[in-house]
């Protein structure tokens, strides 16, 4: 049940409370509202998951949520989305003292995929957007440390070649990408990815 690649493990090492994915680029006001919960009939919402397991409880937007942990036995595969996501949001918690790679929050990356998008937590609690577009790799690591803020709401938007990070509804950083995100809607998973020995 443990990650079989400890030097490059991509199962999420903290806990995930919720993931919401939108086909459009959410505005700052919408993201500010989303941190308190997303209505299931929200325009543009292509995937939504709120975890209600039997662990530590927290209240977010009036919802009682229990975070999910992830191992080789627990990754949640998502059915094909009806549109390529442009906004990825999650409520997560990563311990303050965790300095290594925190793992994938939502991803469809695999070694063989020529098109994929991954939202990860990189070293030192930094959010990472990792894109493969027609086999070209684009690595965007934001500088904001999200450890010890949790449960924390993060949102990554991809607007053409501009990627932005919001933390608890506040815009923290925007970065220019060398290449935009590909059209990709299949084989996303929460809490991991499809690289060797993960699936």
C-alpha positions, 0 to 999 in steps of 0.5 A: 500500500505504500509508494514504491518509488520513495525517491520520486513518489507522487502519491499525495503525502498529505490529505485531500479534502476536495477537488473541483475542476472547471472547463473555463478560467475562473475569475478572482471573485469566483475563486474567492467564493469557491474556497467556501464550497462549490455548488454541484450545478455551478456553471463550467464545473466538469468534476467535483469530489468532496471526501467524507471518509472516517477521519479527522473532520473539518468544516468548510463552507458548511460541509462536514469533510473528512480528508482522504489519504492516498497510497498504492491502494487508494487513488481515485480515477476520474471518468473522462471529462467533457472538456479540457480543464482550465481551472484546478481547485483543491482543499489540501493539507500538507504538514509544515515539516514536510520538505520533500515532494508532496505528490500529485493532487490531480494528474493524468501524467504517465511516461507514455502520454504525449499530452497530460497535465498535473497539479502537484506539490513540489519540494518545500510546499510549492505548487507545481503545474507540469504540462506535457504538450505533444511530448514537449514538457513545461514545468511551472513551479510557483514559489508560494509555500502552502505548508502549515496553512491547511486545510488550504484552498489552492487554485491553478488557472491556465489561460493560454500561456499564463498560469496563475496560483491562488491560495485561499482565494488570493492571487499569489503568482502568475507565470508565463508558460513556454507553451499552452496546455493541450486538450486532454480530458481522460485518465485524470486521477486524484492523489497520484498519477500513472507513472511506473508502479503508481497505477 
